[in-house]
Amino acid sequence: MDKRLYMVSLGPGDSELITIKALKALKNSDAICVPTKSKDSFEKSLTHKIVTKLMQEHNFSKPIIAVYTPMHYKKEDWQYQVDILYSGFKEYNTLSFVTLGDSAIYSTVYYLLDIIKAQNPKLYCATEVIAGVTSFSQASAKVKKPLCVGDSRLEIVPLLDKEVPLTTIYMRPKIGMNTDSIKEKGDIYTFENMNYQQENITSYKKSVVQKYMTLFIDFFR
């Protein structure tokens, strides 16, 4: 049987903020991989508590595989985690790897996926990343203040004393708008009618906006 991997976003620390799609992925998995900094902190970790609470509240049970994460941001650490996933696939056909918040925002997920893409293209193609609620989306909701509204813009600024790579999101265009003003710096994608009929995603910038629901993302290299 073909292997399948879900990269599941759990949301910002509240089990009720997990998406239905993420919950279905956990239920459909043979086992759930939970990252932790050390063996001592495993069952005390927020990630472990959310997963066990979800299993209790939604009446399902899955084996939990501990994935130790030293957080040194070294390639050998990411490789170690990928190797644990590979070991899991010797026993199980479908695994979920969970991450707090949303996988797109400062998550381990894409370090692991880069390695899997290079080492196991078949598994990479059989991997689904499931988006989640971000901490700043929930923070906005808690104080009933928008992150952006009207013609305002949103920036995510890492508090580091150095220049960092930049991903830029361009949204709210008008149909017929020329996109020459968008000067790509990295890998730019066009997303049209996402999650709707006639969804279309291209790995380049379309020269003219054709759909009302169009989003451009210029991903850093």
C-alpha positions in Angstrom: 0.0 0.0 0.0 1.3 3.5 -0.8 2.5 5.6 2.0 0.8 8.9 2.9 2.0 11.8 5.1 -0.1 14.6 6.6 1.6 17.7 7.9 -1.1 18.9 10.3 -1.4 22.4 11.8 -2.9 22.3 15.3 -3.6 26.0 15.7 -2.4 28.3 18.5 -2.7 26.2 21.7 -6.4 25.6 21.9 -7.8 22.2 20.8 -11.0 23.9 19.6 -9.1 25.9 17.0 -8.1 22.9 15.0 -9.7 22.8 11.5 -12.2 20.0 10.5 -9.7 19.0 7.8 -6.9 18.6 10.3 -9.0 16.6 12.6 -10.0 14.3 9.8 -6.4 13.8 8.9 -5.6 12.7 12.5 -8.5 10.3 12.5 -7.4 8.8 9.1 -3.8 8.3 10.2 -2.4 5.1 11.5 -0.2 6.9 13.9 0.5 10.5 14.9 4.1 12.0 15.1 4.4 14.5 17.9 7.6 16.7 18.1 9.1 17.4 21.5 12.3 19.0 22.7 13.2 16.1 25.0 12.0 12.8 26.4 11.4 14.4 29.8 9.1 17.1 28.4 7.2 14.9 25.9 3.9 14.3 27.8 4.1 17.8 29.3 4.3 19.5 26.0 1.4 21.6 24.6 1.5 19.6 21.4 1.1 16.3 23.1 -1.7 17.6 25.4 -3.7 19.0 22.4 -3.4 15.6 20.5 -4.4 13.5 23.5 -7.3 15.9 24.2 -8.5 15.7 20.6 -8.5 11.9 20.8 -10.5 12.0 24.1 -13.0 14.5 22.9 -13.6 13.0 19.5 -13.5 9.4 20.5 -10.5 8.0 18.6 -7.2 6.5 19.5 -3.9 6.4 17.6 -0.4 5.4 18.6 1.8 8.5 19.2 5.4 8.5 17.9 7.8 11.0 19.7 9.9 13.0 17.4 12.7 14.7 19.3 13.5 18.2 18.2 16.6 19.8 19.6 15.8 23.2 18.0 19.4 23.8 17.0 18.3 24.7 13.5 20.9 22.3 12.0 20.3 20.1 9.0 21.3 17.0 11.0 18.5 17.7 13.4 15.9 17.9 10.6 17.4 14.7 9.1 17.0 13.0 12.4 13.3 13.8 12.5 12.8 12.7 8.9 14.5 9.4 9.8 12.0 8.9 12.6 9.2 9.4 10.0 10.8 6.9 7.7 11.0 4.4 10.6 7.3 5.0 11.3 6.5 4.1 7.7 8.0 0.7 8.2 5.1 -0.1 10.5 2.3 2.3 9.3 1.0 3.4 5.9 -0.4 6.8 6.9 1.2 9.2 9.4 0.4 12.7 10.6 3.2 15.0 11.8 1.7 17.8 13.9 2.9 21.4 14.4 1.5 24.2 16.6 -0.1 27.2 14.9 0.0 27.2 11.1 2.6 25.2 9.2 3.4 28.1 6.9 4.6 30.4 9.7 8.0 29.5 11.3 7.3 25.8 11.4 9.5 22.7 11.3 7.4 21.3 8.5 9.2 22.8 5.6 12.7 21.9 6.8 11.5 18.3 6.8 9.7 18.6 3.5 12.8 19.9 1.8 14.7 16.8 2.9 11.9 14.4 1.9 11.5 16.1 -1.5 15.2 15.4 -2.2 15.4 11.9 -0.7 11.9 10.5 -1.4 10.0 12.3 -4.2 7.2 9.7 -4.1 6.5 10.3 -0.4 6.8 14.1 -1.0 4.1 13.9 -3.7 1.9 11.9 -1.3 2.3 14.5 1.4 -0.5 17.0 2.2 0.1 20.1 4.2 -3.0 21.2 6.2 -3.2 24.9 7.1 -4.2 26.1 10.5 -5.1 29.1 12.6 -2.1 31.4 13.4 -1.4 32.9 16.8 -1.8 36.4 15.5 -5.1 35.6 13.9 -6.4 34.5 17.3 -4.8 37.5 19.0 -6.7 39.8 16.7 -9.9 38.0 17.4 -9.4 38.1 21.2 -9.2 41.9 21.2 -11.7 42.4 18.3 -9.2 44.4 16.3 -8.4 43.7 12.6 -4.9 42.9 11.4 -5.7 44.8 8.2 -8.8 46.4 6.8 -9.6 48.6 3.9 -6.4 49.6 2.2 -4.1 48.8 5.2 -1.4 46.3 5.0 0.0 43.6 7.4 3.7 42.9 8.1 5.3 40.0 10.0 8.6 41.2 11.4 11.0 38.7 13.1 12.8 40.4 15.9 16.3 39.7 14.7 19.4 42.0 14.4 20.0 41.2 10.7 18.5 41.3 7.3 16.2 38.4 6.5 14.6 36.9 3.4 11.2 38.3 2.5 8.0 36.7 1.3 5.4 39.2 0.0 1.7 38.6 -0.5 -0.2 40.7 -3.0 -4.0 40.6 -2.6 -7.3 42.4 -3.4 -6.5 43.1 -7.1 -9.1 44.2 -9.6 -10.1 42.2 -12.7 -8.2 43.4 -15.7 -5.4 44.9 -13.6 -1.9 44.7 -15.2 0.6 43.1 -12.8 3.8 44.8 -14.2 4.1 46.7 -10.9 4.7 43.5 -9.0 8.5 43.0 -9.1 9.2 39.5 -8.1 12.3 38.8 -5.9 11.8 35.1 -5.3 9.5 32.4 -6.5 6.2 33.9 -7.4 2.9 32.0 -7.7 -0.6 33.1 -8.8 -3.6 31.6 -6.9 -7.0 31.9 -8.5 -10.4 30.9 -7.0 -8.6 28.9 -4.3 -10.9 26.1 -2.9 -13.6 27.1 -5.3 -14.6 25.7 -8.7 -12.0 26.5 -11.4 -9.2 26.8 -8.9 -6.0 27.5 -10.7 -2.5 27.7 -9.3 0.5 28.7 -11.5 4.1 28.9 -10.6 4.5 32.3 -12.2 3.0 35.7 -12.1 0.0 36.1 -14.5 0.4 39.3 -16.5 -3.3 40.3 -16.1 -5.7 39.6 -13.2 -8.5 37.4 -14.6 -10.4 36.4 -11.5 -11.8 38.4 -8.6 -10.4 36.0 -6.1 -6.7 36.2 -7.1 -3.7 36.1 -4.7 0.0 36.5 -5.6 2.7 35.2 -3.3 6.3 36.0 -3.9 8.1 33.3 -1.8 11.6 34.0 -0.6 14.3 31.8 -2.1 
